[in-house]
Amino acid sequence: MTDRTETLAVGGNQIVCRVRDGRQPGMIFLGGFMSDMTGSKATMLDDYCRRRGRAFVRFDYSGHGVSSGDFKDGTIGQWAKDAIAVFDELTQGPQIVIGSSMGGWIALLLARARPERIAGFIGIAAAPDFTEDMMWADFDETIRETLRTEGLYYQPSDYDDPYPITMRLIEEGRENFVLRSPLAMDCPVRLIQGMQDNDVPWQTAPKLAEHLTADDVEVILVKNGNHSLSEPDDLARLETILDGLSGAD
């Protein structure tokens, strides 16, 4: 089955998406902070859906990848709007939502907005509320003061150039918390978390599981797994989980 490129106008930006038509439940992938839809998990999922004949959508948030916009203008709420627009315009019927790192938080917001169409949820090193619990909480007072006075701090990264963190990102993130109260969800949930993750504490996955109202929730801890969870064994594990949620036919 072939796929195609679609572009959606969302909040003054052009959101670029790759769409593969196929059977339901379809799947949609939400990537992480400063990542794009050409990463190993996104392309593995596309290949999986091609082989299974399932519908699949991946996309770049505003300010990410080939979508338009300045990354520094982005917020959790804006990226959630991007995801919901893509979901509404380019998917049909029940969907399995897969969120990686920040994408796990965005995917939870999507699932909260469209609960009737969520057939399953997979979090891969999901990082809900990370702007507060994994950034602001870890910043020393010097960094916090830089953000308060200048509005921008460049955080060193193990993956690429330093990440531009804005005070607006921190403040707006507080309007989109999902771990401060029970989170309604009525579908199977699988949370995969590496225990050697240097970005998201492995305890985040059990904490998220406790906040979900769903009964069918499994936390899969990978003892030697890192944040990316993109090694061949990790991708094989993801495929097995997908088969369990969607059926291997």
LUMTORVEX-739389 format. One line per 10 residues: number of its first residue (from 1); for each residue x, y negated, z of N, C-alpha, C. Coordinates in Angstrom, 1 decimal, padded with zeros to 4 digits, m for minus. Last residue first. Layout:
N
NUM	X,Y,Z,X,Y,Z,X,Y,Z  ...
//
This chain:
249
249	m003.5,010.3,012.3,m003.9,010.7,010.9,m003.6,009.6,009.9  m003.0,009.7,014.9,m001.8,009.9,014.0,m002.2,010.3,012.6  m004.5,007.2,016.8,m004.7,008.4,016.1,m003.6,008.6,015.0  m004.0,004.9,018.3,m004.8,004.7,017.1,m005.1,006.1,016.4  m002.7,005.7,020.6,m003.8,004.7,020.7,m004.7,004.7,019.5  m000.8,007.6,019.8,m001.8,007.9,020.9,m002.9,006.9,021.0  000.6,006.2,017.9,m000.1,007.3,017.5,m001.2,007.7,018.6  001.8,004.3,019.6,000.9,003.9,018.6,000.0,005.0,018.1  003.5,006.0,021.0,002.5,005.3,021.7,001.4,004.8,020.8  005.2,006.8,018.9,004.5,007.8,019.7,003.3,007.1,020.4
239	006.4,004.3,018.3,005.6,005.0,017.3,004.7,006.0,018.0  007.8,003.8,020.6,006.7,002.9,020.2,005.8,003.6,019.2  009.7,005.8,020.4,008.8,005.8,021.6,007.6,004.9,021.2  011.1,004.9,018.2,010.4,006.2,018.2,009.4,006.3,019.3  012.2,002.5,019.2,011.2,002.4,018.1,010.4,003.8,018.0  013.9,003.6,021.1,012.8,002.7,021.5,011.8,002.6,020.5  015.7,005.1,019.6,014.8,005.8,020.6,013.7,004.9,021.0  016.9,003.0,018.1,016.1,004.0,017.4,015.2,004.8,018.4  016.3,m000.2,019.9,017.2,000.9,019.5,016.3,002.0,018.8  014.9,m002.3,020.9,014.9,m002.1,019.4,015.8,m001.0,018.9
229	014.6,m003.7,023.3,013.9,m002.4,023.1,013.8,m002.1,021.6  015.4,m006.2,024.2,015.0,m006.1,022.9,014.2,m004.8,022.6  016.3,m005.9,026.9,015.2,m006.7,026.6,014.6,m006.5,025.2  017.1,m002.3,027.3,017.4,m003.8,027.4,016.1,m004.6,027.0  016.9,000.8,029.1,016.4,m000.1,028.1,016.8,m001.6,028.4  017.5,002.8,030.8,018.6,002.1,030.2,018.2,001.1,029.2  014.8,003.4,031.7,015.9,003.2,032.6,017.1,002.4,032.0  011.9,002.1,031.0,013.0,002.7,030.2,014.2,002.4,031.0  008.6,002.7,032.0,009.9,002.1,032.4,011.0,002.9,031.7  005.5,002.0,031.2,006.6,002.9,030.7,007.9,002.2,031.0
219	002.4,002.1,032.6,003.6,001.3,032.6,004.7,002.3,032.3  m000.9,002.1,031.5,000.3,002.9,031.7,001.5,001.9,031.6  m004.4,002.1,032.0,m003.1,001.2,032.0,m001.9,002.1,032.3  m007.4,002.2,032.0,m006.4,003.0,031.2,m005.2,002.2,031.0  m008.9,000.2,033.3,m008.6,001.5,034.0,m007.5,002.3,033.3  m008.5,m003.3,033.4,m008.6,m002.1,032.6,m008.3,m000.9,033.5  m007.8,m005.6,034.7,m009.0,m004.9,035.2,m009.2,m003.6,034.5  m004.5,m006.5,035.7,m005.4,m006.1,034.6,m006.6,m005.4,035.2  m002.7,m006.8,037.7,m003.6,m007.9,037.5,m004.7,m007.5,036.4  m001.1,m004.6,037.7,m002.0,m004.8,038.9,m003.0,m005.8,038.6
209	000.3,m005.0,035.3,m000.6,m003.9,035.4,m001.6,m004.1,036.6  002.0,m007.1,036.1,000.9,m007.3,035.1,m000.1,m006.2,035.2  003.6,m005.6,037.9,002.8,m006.7,038.4,001.7,m007.1,037.4  004.9,m003.7,036.2,003.9,m003.3,037.2,003.0,m004.4,037.8  006.3,m005.8,034.6,005.3,m004.9,034.0,004.4,m004.3,035.1  008.1,m007.1,036.4,007.0,m007.8,035.7,005.9,m006.9,035.2  010.2,m005.6,037.2,009.0,m005.6,038.0,007.8,m006.3,037.4  012.2,m006.1,035.4,011.4,m005.0,035.1,010.1,m004.9,036.0  012.5,m009.5,034.4,012.6,m008.5,035.4,011.7,m007.3,035.2  013.6,m010.4,031.3,012.4,m010.2,032.0,012.6,m009.2,033.1
199	016.4,m010.6,030.7,015.5,m011.8,030.5,014.2,m011.6,031.3  017.8,m008.3,030.9,018.4,m009.4,031.6,017.5,m010.7,031.5  016.8,m005.0,031.5,016.4,m006.3,030.8,017.0,m007.5,031.6  017.1,m002.5,032.3,018.3,m003.3,032.1,018.0,m004.6,031.4  014.6,m001.4,032.1,015.1,m001.7,033.5,016.4,m002.4,033.5  012.1,m002.3,029.7,013.5,m001.8,030.0,013.9,m002.3,031.4  008.8,m001.4,029.4,009.7,m002.3,030.0,011.1,m001.7,030.2  005.6,m001.4,028.0,006.9,m000.8,027.9,007.9,m001.8,028.4  002.4,m000.7,028.7,003.4,m001.8,029.0,004.8,m001.1,029.0  m000.7,m000.3,027.3,000.6,000.3,027.5,001.7,m000.8,027.6
189	m004.1,000.1,027.7,m003.0,m000.8,027.8,m001.7,000.0,028.0  m007.4,000.4,026.3,m006.2,001.1,026.8,m005.0,000.1,026.7  m009.7,m002.1,027.6,m009.1,m001.3,026.5,m007.9,m000.6,027.0  m010.7,m004.5,028.8,m011.4,m003.3,028.8,m011.0,m002.5,027.6  m009.8,m007.0,031.0,m009.4,m006.3,029.8,m010.0,m004.9,029.9  m009.3,m009.9,032.9,m010.3,m009.0,032.4,m009.8,m008.3,031.1  m007.1,m010.3,035.4,m007.2,m010.6,034.0,m008.1,m009.5,033.4  m007.1,m012.0,038.6,m007.3,m010.8,037.8,m007.6,m011.2,036.3  m004.6,m014.7,038.7,m005.9,m014.1,039.1,m006.1,m012.9,038.2  m002.1,m015.4,037.8,m002.5,m016.0,039.1,m003.9,m015.5,039.5
179	m001.2,m014.6,035.4,m000.9,m013.7,036.5,m001.3,m014.3,037.9  m001.6,m016.4,033.4,m002.5,m015.2,033.4,m002.2,m014.3,034.6  m001.6,m019.9,032.6,m001.1,m018.7,033.4,m002.1,m017.6,033.3  m001.9,m022.2,031.2,m002.2,m021.0,030.5,m001.7,m019.7,031.3  m001.0,m024.5,032.3,m002.4,m024.5,032.0,m002.8,m023.1,031.4  001.7,m024.2,032.5,000.9,m024.0,033.7,m000.6,m024.0,033.5  002.6,m024.8,030.0,002.5,m023.4,030.4,001.7,m023.2,031.6  002.8,m027.6,030.2,001.6,m027.0,029.5,001.5,m025.5,029.8  005.2,m027.8,031.6,004.0,m028.3,032.2,002.8,m027.7,031.5  007.1,m026.6,029.9,006.9,m026.1,031.2,005.6,m026.5,031.8
169	006.8,m028.0,027.5,006.6,m026.6,027.5,006.3,m026.1,028.9  007.5,m030.6,028.5,006.1,m030.4,028.0,005.8,m028.8,027.9  010.2,m030.3,028.9,009.3,m030.5,030.0,007.8,m030.2,029.7  011.6,m027.9,026.7,011.1,m029.2,026.9,010.2,m029.2,028.2  014.6,m026.4,025.6,013.4,m026.3,026.6,012.9,m027.7,026.9  016.2,m025.0,023.0,015.7,m026.3,023.5,014.5,m026.0,024.4  018.7,m022.6,023.5,017.3,m022.8,023.3,016.9,m024.2,023.8  021.9,m022.3,021.8,021.1,m022.7,023.0,019.6,m023.0,022.6  022.0,m019.8,019.2,022.3,m021.1,019.7,021.5,m021.4,021.0  021.6,m016.4,020.3,021.8,m017.4,019.3,022.2,m018.7,019.9
159	021.6,m014.7,022.5,021.2,m014.2,021.2,021.5,m015.2,020.1  021.9,m015.6,025.0,022.8,m014.5,024.6,022.6,m014.1,023.2  021.9,m019.2,025.5,021.3,m017.9,025.1,022.3,m016.9,024.7  021.5,m022.1,027.6,022.3,m021.1,026.9,021.6,m019.8,026.6  019.1,m024.6,027.0,019.4,m023.4,027.8,020.3,m022.4,027.0  018.9,m027.9,027.0,019.3,m026.8,026.1,019.9,m025.7,027.0  016.1,m029.8,027.8,017.3,m029.2,028.3,017.6,m028.0,027.3  014.1,m032.8,028.0,014.7,m031.7,027.1,016.0,m031.2,027.8  013.3,m035.0,029.4,012.3,m034.2,028.8,012.8,m033.0,028.0  014.8,m036.6,031.0,015.1,m036.6,029.6,014.1,m035.8,028.8
149	013.7,m036.3,033.6,014.1,m037.6,033.1,014.3,m037.7,031.6  013.0,m033.6,033.9,012.1,m034.6,034.3,012.4,m036.0,033.7  015.2,m032.2,032.9,013.9,m032.1,032.3,013.0,m033.2,032.6  017.1,m033.0,034.8,017.3,m033.3,033.4,016.0,m033.2,032.6  016.0,m031.9,037.1,016.0,m033.4,037.0,016.3,m033.8,035.5  016.4,m029.2,036.5,015.0,m029.7,036.7,015.0,m031.3,036.5  019.1,m029.1,036.5,018.4,m028.8,035.3,017.0,m029.4,035.4  019.6,m029.7,039.3,020.2,m030.5,038.2,019.4,m030.4,036.9  018.3,m027.7,040.7,017.8,m029.0,040.7,018.3,m029.9,039.7  018.2,m024.7,038.5,018.6,m025.5,039.7,018.1,m026.9,039.6
139	015.7,m022.5,037.4,016.5,m023.7,037.1,016.9,m024.3,038.5  014.0,m020.4,038.1,015.5,m020.1,038.1,016.3,m021.4,037.9  011.5,m021.5,037.9,011.9,m020.9,039.2,013.4,m020.7,039.3  011.4,m022.2,035.2,011.4,m023.2,036.2,011.9,m022.7,037.5  011.8,m019.3,034.1,012.5,m020.5,033.7,012.6,m021.5,034.9  010.2,m017.4,035.2,011.5,m017.0,034.7,012.3,m018.2,034.2  007.8,m018.6,036.0,008.4,m017.6,036.8,009.8,m017.2,036.4  007.2,m020.6,034.0,007.3,m020.9,035.4,008.1,m020.0,036.2  007.5,m019.4,031.6,008.0,m020.7,031.7,008.1,m021.2,033.1  006.2,m016.9,031.9,007.6,m016.9,032.0,008.2,m018.3,032.1
129	003.6,m015.9,031.8,003.9,m017.0,032.8,005.4,m017.2,032.9  004.5,m012.7,030.6,003.5,m013.6,031.0,004.0,m014.6,032.0  006.3,m011.0,028.8,006.7,m012.1,029.7,005.7,m013.1,030.0  006.9,m007.6,028.0,005.9,m008.7,028.0,006.4,m009.7,029.1  008.3,m005.5,026.9,009.0,m006.5,027.7,008.2,m007.8,027.8  005.6,m005.2,025.0,007.0,m004.8,024.9,007.8,m005.8,025.7  002.3,m004.1,025.4,003.3,m005.1,025.8,004.7,m004.6,025.7  m000.5,m003.4,023.6,000.9,m002.9,023.9,001.7,m004.1,024.2  m003.9,m002.5,023.7,m002.9,m003.6,023.9,m001.5,m002.9,024.3  m006.8,m002.0,021.7,m005.7,m001.5,022.5,m004.7,m002.6,022.6
119	m008.9,m003.2,020.6,m009.0,m001.8,020.7,m007.9,m001.2,021.5  m010.6,m006.1,020.8,m009.3,m005.6,021.1,m009.5,m004.1,021.4  m012.9,m007.5,020.3,m012.3,m006.9,019.2,m010.9,m006.3,019.5  m013.9,m008.6,022.6,m014.7,m007.7,022.0,m014.1,m007.0,020.8  m012.1,m010.6,023.4,m012.1,m009.3,024.1,m012.8,m008.2,023.3  m010.7,m013.1,022.6,m011.5,m012.2,021.7,m011.6,m010.8,022.2  m009.4,m014.3,024.7,m010.2,m015.1,023.9,m011.2,m014.3,023.0  m007.8,m012.3,025.8,m008.8,m013.0,026.7,m009.8,m013.8,025.8  m006.2,m011.8,023.7,m007.1,m010.7,024.2,m008.2,m011.3,025.1  m004.7,m014.2,023.6,m005.6,m013.8,022.5,m006.6,m012.7,022.9
109	m003.4,m014.0,026.1,m004.3,m015.1,025.8,m005.3,m014.8,024.6  m001.9,m011.7,025.5,m002.9,m011.7,026.6,m003.9,m012.8,026.5  m000.3,m012.7,023.5,m001.3,m011.6,023.2,m002.3,m011.5,024.3  001.3,m014.5,024.9,000.4,m015.0,023.8,m000.7,m013.9,023.5  002.7,m012.6,026.4,001.8,m013.6,027.1,000.8,m014.2,026.1  004.0,m011.1,024.4,003.1,m010.5,025.4,002.1,m011.4,026.1  005.6,m013.0,023.2,004.4,m012.6,022.5,003.4,m011.8,023.3  007.7,m013.2,024.9,006.7,m014.2,025.0,005.4,m013.8,024.3  007.9,m009.7,024.5,008.4,m010.8,025.3,007.4,m011.9,025.4  005.5,m008.9,022.0,006.9,m008.7,022.5,007.4,m009.9,023.2
99	002.4,m007.3,021.6,003.2,m008.5,021.9,004.5,m008.2,022.5  m000.1,m006.1,019.7,001.3,m005.7,020.2,002.0,m007.0,020.4  m003.3,m004.9,019.6,m002.5,m006.1,019.7,m001.2,m005.7,020.4  m005.4,m003.4,017.5,m004.4,m003.1,018.5,m003.4,m004.2,018.5  m008.8,m004.2,016.7,m007.4,m004.4,016.5,m006.6,m003.9,017.7  m011.9,m003.9,014.9,m011.0,m003.6,016.1,m009.6,m003.7,015.7  m012.5,m006.4,012.3,m012.8,m005.2,013.1,m011.9,m005.1,014.3  m009.9,m008.0,010.5,m011.3,m007.6,010.6,m011.4,m006.4,011.5  m007.7,m010.8,010.2,m008.0,m009.5,010.6,m009.5,m009.2,010.7  m007.5,m013.5,009.4,m006.8,m012.4,008.6,m007.0,m011.0,009.1
89	m008.8,m015.3,011.0,m008.9,m015.4,009.6,m008.4,m014.2,008.8  m008.4,m014.5,013.7,m009.8,m014.8,013.2,m009.9,m014.7,011.7  m005.6,m014.3,013.9,m006.5,m013.1,014.2,m007.9,m013.3,013.6  m004.8,m016.9,013.2,m004.4,m015.8,012.4,m005.3,m014.6,012.6  m006.0,m018.2,015.4,m006.4,m018.5,014.1,m006.0,m017.4,013.1  m004.6,m017.0,017.6,m006.0,m016.8,017.5,m006.5,m017.2,016.1  m002.0,m017.9,017.0,m002.3,m016.5,017.0,m003.8,m016.2,016.9  m002.2,m020.7,017.3,m001.7,m020.1,016.0,m002.2,m018.7,015.9  m003.0,m020.8,020.0,m003.9,m021.3,018.9,m003.5,m020.7,017.6  m000.6,m020.0,021.1,m001.8,m019.1,021.2,m002.9,m019.5,020.2
79	001.0,m022.1,020.4,001.3,m020.9,019.8,000.1,m019.9,020.0  m000.3,m024.1,022.1,m000.3,m024.2,020.6,000.0,m022.9,019.9  000.2,m023.0,024.7,m001.2,m023.2,024.2,m001.2,m023.3,022.7  003.0,m023.1,024.8,002.3,m021.8,024.9,000.9,m021.9,024.3  004.2,m025.3,022.3,003.9,m025.0,023.6,003.2,m023.6,023.6  006.5,m027.3,020.2,005.7,m026.1,020.5,005.4,m025.9,022.0  008.4,m029.1,019.5,007.0,m029.6,019.7,006.0,m028.5,020.2  010.7,m027.7,019.1,010.6,m028.5,020.3,009.2,m029.1,020.6  010.3,m026.6,016.5,010.2,m025.8,017.7,010.0,m026.6,019.0  008.3,m028.3,014.2,009.5,m028.4,015.0,009.3,m027.5,016.3
69	006.8,m026.9,011.2,006.8,m027.5,012.5,008.1,m027.5,013.2  006.0,m023.9,009.3,006.4,m025.3,009.5,006.3,m025.8,010.9  007.4,m020.6,009.1,006.3,m021.5,009.3,006.8,m023.0,009.6  009.6,m019.0,009.1,009.3,m019.8,007.9,008.1,m020.7,008.0  010.6,m019.2,012.4,010.8,m018.6,011.1,010.5,m019.5,010.0  008.7,m021.6,014.2,009.4,m020.4,014.2,009.5,m019.9,012.7  007.0,m023.8,014.2,008.3,m024.0,014.6,009.2,m022.8,014.7  004.2,m021.7,014.7,004.7,m023.0,014.3,006.1,m023.2,015.0  005.0,m018.1,014.5,004.3,m019.3,015.1,004.9,m020.6,014.5  004.7,m015.9,011.8,005.6,m016.8,012.5,004.8,m017.9,013.1
59	003.3,m012.6,011.7,003.3,m014.0,011.4,004.4,m014.7,012.2  001.5,m009.7,010.6,002.6,m010.3,011.4,002.7,m011.7,010.9  m000.9,m007.2,010.5,m000.6,m008.6,010.3,000.6,m009.0,011.2  m002.3,m004.3,008.9,m001.3,m004.9,009.8,m001.1,m006.3,009.4  m004.3,m001.3,008.5,m004.1,m002.8,008.3,m003.1,m003.3,009.3  m002.8,001.8,007.6,m003.5,001.0,008.5,m003.3,m000.5,008.2  m001.5,004.0,006.5,m002.6,003.4,005.8,m003.4,002.5,006.6  000.8,005.0,007.6,m000.5,005.5,008.2,m001.7,004.9,007.4  002.8,003.7,006.2,002.7,005.1,006.2,001.4,005.7,006.6  002.1,001.0,006.9,002.2,001.4,005.5,002.0,002.9,005.4
49	002.5,001.1,009.7,001.1,000.9,009.2,001.1,001.3,007.7  005.3,001.5,009.7,004.4,002.5,010.4,003.0,002.3,009.8  006.2,m000.8,008.5,006.4,000.5,007.9,005.5,001.5,008.4  005.4,m002.7,010.4,004.9,m002.8,009.1,005.0,m001.4,008.3  006.9,m001.8,012.6,005.4,m001.7,012.7,004.8,m001.8,011.3  009.4,m002.4,011.6,009.1,m001.0,012.0,007.6,m000.9,012.0  009.2,m005.2,011.5,009.4,m004.4,010.2,009.1,m003.0,010.5  009.0,m005.8,014.2,007.9,m006.2,013.3,008.0,m005.4,012.0  011.4,m004.8,015.3,010.1,m004.2,015.7,009.0,m004.6,014.7  013.4,m006.3,013.9,013.3,m004.8,013.8,012.0,m004.3,014.2
39	012.1,m009.4,012.3,012.8,m008.6,013.3,012.6,m007.1,013.2  010.6,m011.1,010.9,011.5,m010.2,010.1,012.3,m009.3,011.0  009.1,m013.0,012.2,008.4,m011.7,011.8,009.3,m010.8,010.9  011.2,m014.2,014.9,010.4,m014.3,013.7,009.9,m013.0,013.3  011.8,m016.1,018.0,012.0,m015.0,017.1,011.2,m015.2,015.8  011.4,m018.0,019.9,012.4,m018.3,018.9,012.7,m017.1,018.0  009.9,m015.6,021.9,010.4,m017.0,021.9,011.6,m017.1,020.9  008.4,m012.9,019.9,008.9,m013.6,021.1,009.4,m015.0,020.8  005.4,m012.0,018.0,006.8,m012.0,018.4,007.2,m012.8,019.6  002.8,m009.9,017.7,003.1,m011.2,018.1,004.5,m011.2,018.7
29	001.0,m008.1,015.3,002.2,m008.2,016.1,002.5,m009.6,016.4  m001.8,m006.1,014.9,m001.3,m007.4,014.8,m000.1,m007.5,015.8  m003.6,m003.5,013.2,m002.6,m003.9,014.2,m002.1,m005.3,013.9  m006.9,m001.9,013.0,m005.7,m002.6,012.5,m004.8,m003.0,013.6  m008.5,001.2,013.5,m008.1,m000.1,014.0,m006.9,m000.7,013.3  m009.0,000.7,009.9,m009.0,000.2,011.3,m008.9,001.4,012.2  m006.8,000.7,006.9,m007.9,001.2,007.8,m007.8,000.5,009.2  m005.7,m002.2,005.1,m005.7,m000.8,005.4,m006.9,m000.5,006.4  m003.3,m004.7,004.0,m004.7,m004.2,004.1,m004.7,m002.7,004.4  m001.1,m006.8,005.5,m001.2,m005.5,004.8,m002.6,m004.9,005.0
19	000.4,m009.9,005.4,m000.9,m009.2,005.6,m000.8,m007.9,004.8  002.3,m012.3,007.0,002.3,m011.2,006.1,001.2,m010.3,006.4  002.1,m015.9,007.2,001.7,m014.6,007.6,002.0,m013.5,006.6  002.8,m019.1,008.3,003.1,m018.1,007.3,002.9,m016.7,007.9  001.2,m022.0,008.9,001.5,m020.7,009.6,001.6,m019.7,008.5  001.8,m025.3,008.9,001.5,m024.2,008.0,002.1,m022.9,008.6  000.2,m027.7,011.1,001.3,m026.9,010.6,000.8,m025.8,009.7  m002.1,m028.9,012.0,m001.1,m029.7,011.2,000.1,m029.0,010.8  m003.4,m026.8,013.3,m002.9,m028.0,014.1,m001.9,m028.8,013.3  m002.9,m024.8,010.7,m003.3,m024.7,012.1,m002.6,m025.9,012.8
9	m003.4,m023.3,007.7,m003.2,m024.6,008.3,m003.8,m024.5,009.7  m001.8,m020.3,006.6,m002.9,m020.9,007.3,m002.5,m022.3,007.8  m000.9,m018.2,004.0,m000.5,m019.4,004.8,m001.8,m020.0,005.3  000.1,m014.9,003.3,m000.9,m015.8,003.5,m000.4,m017.0,004.3  001.5,m012.4,001.2,001.8,m013.5,002.1,000.5,m014.4,002.1  000.9,m008.8,001.3,000.9,m010.1,000.7,001.2,m011.2,001.7  001.7,m005.4,000.5,001.3,m006.5,001.4,001.4,m007.8,000.7  000.5,m002.2,m000.7,001.3,m003.5,m000.8,000.8,m004.4,000.2  000.8,001.2,000.0,000.0,000.0,000.0,000.9,m001.2,000.0
//
